[in-house]
Amino acid sequence: LFSVLLLGGFPAVALAETETETDTNTETNTDDATMVAPPLPRVAANPHQDRHQALQRFLREQGRQHEIVSLIANETEFYGLFLRESRGKPQGGILLLHDQHQHGHWPTLIAPLREHLPPLGWTTLAIELTSPPPLPIPERGVYEVMTAEEPSTENLDETDLNNSEMADDAVPANNAPTSEPLDSNGLALTGAPEQDDLADNEPALPRLERLPPARPWAENPSSAEAQTNERTAQQRYEDDMHARIEAAMRYLQQHGQLNLVIIATGDSANWAAAYVQKHRRNEQERGLGLVLVDAMDDPWHAIPLTQQLSELDIPLLDVITALNRQAPRDNQRRAGTMRHKQREQYQQLVLPAYDHYHHTSSLLNRRVQGWLRSQMKGSEFKTGQ
């Protein structure tokens, strides 16, 4: 008996040791769980930066890294794609401004132009434009609750009062019995079922005297701060756009290009027109031209594009292609405004939809080439003359 009792005690001891180890592991796991893990870094997508970095990587892989130049505006470095003229008879320099969500070698427009013009004597420079800030969220409307008011009898004549009394007598009271069943609003149901059929249905809802009050919108305490930040982002965007165009034009001038033309596409038209308006030449002096392709108003620019162009009396080509996102009436209104201002150097071209933008002999390239030859042809001269 003693041996049996002695042998039966070993499992109890082993179980006790196992429970002790389990408790120890549980305490260790609990201590580990109470330790706060370091927060993971949050990385936001930046498609603008990825787009331009991918372009530069593509050019390096193609052995064209010599086209990439570094420019600085507002203490910020950005890149440009520079191609010197290869004809031997320089005609001038051309600055190409891409549209939003594009880059300086966009295949449908910018790349064909900047590669097509250097063999014709034009030095081209396509630059990286800054990304615009997101548009502000429109404010929510405030809705007022209209409460039902009893009609006033001050302005009613005797006939209207009599008609009102007769109408009140015709309508039974709320507590008066009626032979016809009423709905939740106290109106008689036409062709309503018998009372026995309604016995199993749910009781009618109480009659509503008026609509429940609407919940007021919660006011954002940081609305003033949000407006300040929005204005700061807009001002920073405007300064960057102006500074980058100034730096690019200065780069062309430093490389001996004094006969300058800006080719702007899409939303960059406002900023190109602003530069030309600031640096416009006299009527007798040549040396600054503007080409717009599918021009649009930038929502962040304070002055409409049509108003800007109406103040310019320089060689100006306005090209409209099948990729144009502007309403046709806006393009027609812009041309009509320029005719009204008697801007004889303004010309608007509408290209057909079958043009191939990726081909070097596209209609757009040939039209721009012909306009440059007839309106902006330059000549080479020695320094100091």
HUNORHU-V330913 format. One record per backbone hydrogen bond with DSSP energy under -1.0 kcal/mol. NH is the residue of the N-H (numbers start at 1). CO is the residue of the C=O. E is the energy in kcal/mol with one decimal. If there is no record, write none. Layout:
nh->{NH NH}
co->{CO CO}
e->{E E}
//
This chain:
nh->{5 6 7 8 13 14 15 16 17 18 19 20 21 22 23 24 25 26 27 28 29 30 31 32 33 34 50 51 52 53 54 55 56 57 58 59 60 61 62 63 64 67 68 69 71 73 76 78 80 81 82 83 86 91 92 93 94 95 96 97 102 106 109 111 113 114 115 116 117 120 121 122 123 124 125 126 127 128 161 162 163 164 165 166 167 168 169 170 171 183 186 189 198 223 226 227 228 229 230 231 232 233 234 235 236 237 238 239 240 241 242 243 244 245 246 247 248 249 250 251 252 253 254 256 257 260 261 262 263 264 265 266 268 269 272 273 274 275 276 277 278 279 289 290 291 292 293 294 296 301 308 309 310 311 312 316 317 318 319 320 324 331 332 333 334 335 336 337 338 339 340 341 342 343 344 346 347 349 351 362 366 367 368 369 370 371 372 373 374 375 376 385}
co->{1 2 3 4 9 10 11 12 13 14 15 16 17 18 19 20 21 22 23 24 25 26 27 28 29 30 46 47 48 49 50 51 52 53 54 55 56 57 58 60 59 64 65 80 78 76 73 71 69 126 67 124 118 121 121 259 123 261 125 263 99 103 106 106 109 110 111 112 113 117 118 117 92 83 94 81 96 79 157 158 159 160 161 162 163 164 165 166 167 187 183 181 194 220 222 223 224 225 226 227 228 229 230 231 232 233 234 235 236 237 238 239 240 241 242 243 244 245 246 247 248 249 250 253 252 287 93 289 95 291 97 293 265 266 268 269 270 271 272 273 274 275 260 315 262 317 264 319 266 298 304 305 306 308 309 345 290 347 292 349 321 327 328 329 330 331 332 333 334 335 336 337 339 338 342 343 316 318 320 359 362 363 364 365 366 367 368 369 370 371 372 382}
e->{-2.5 -2.3 -2.8 -2.3 -1.7 -2.6 -2.6 -2.2 -2.3 -2.3 -2.5 -2.0 -2.2 -2.5 -2.4 -2.1 -2.6 -2.6 -2.4 -2.2 -2.8 -2.4 -2.2 -2.1 -2.2 -1.8 -2.4 -2.4 -1.8 -2.4 -2.3 -1.6 -2.1 -2.2 -2.2 -2.3 -2.0 -2.2 -1.6 -1.3 -3.2 -1.7 -1.2 -2.9 -3.1 -2.5 -1.2 -2.6 -2.2 -3.3 -3.0 -2.6 -2.0 -3.4 -1.0 -2.3 -3.2 -2.6 -2.6 -2.7 -1.1 -1.2 -1.2 -2.6 -1.7 -2.6 -1.5 -1.6 -1.9 -1.5 -1.9 -1.8 -2.6 -2.1 -2.1 -2.1 -1.3 -1.9 -1.7 -2.1 -2.2 -2.0 -2.2 -2.3 -2.0 -1.9 -2.0 -1.5 -1.2 -2.5 -1.8 -2.5 -1.0 -1.5 -2.6 -2.3 -2.0 -2.5 -2.4 -2.4 -2.4 -2.5 -2.4 -2.8 -2.4 -2.2 -2.4 -2.5 -2.2 -2.2 -2.3 -2.5 -2.4 -1.9 -2.3 -2.5 -2.2 -2.4 -2.2 -1.8 -1.9 -2.1 -2.2 -1.6 -2.2 -2.0 -1.9 -1.9 -3.0 -2.6 -1.5 -1.8 -1.7 -1.4 -1.9 -2.6 -2.0 -1.8 -2.3 -2.6 -1.5 -2.1 -1.8 -2.0 -3.0 -3.2 -2.3 -2.7 -1.8 -2.0 -1.8 -2.7 -1.8 -1.1 -1.7 -2.1 -2.2 -3.3 -3.5 -2.9 -1.4 -1.5 -2.3 -2.3 -2.1 -2.0 -2.4 -2.3 -1.9 -2.0 -2.4 -1.9 -1.1 -2.5 -1.3 -1.5 -1.9 -2.8 -3.0 -1.3 -1.9 -2.4 -2.5 -2.4 -2.4 -2.3 -2.4 -2.0 -1.8 -2.5 -1.5 -1.7}
//
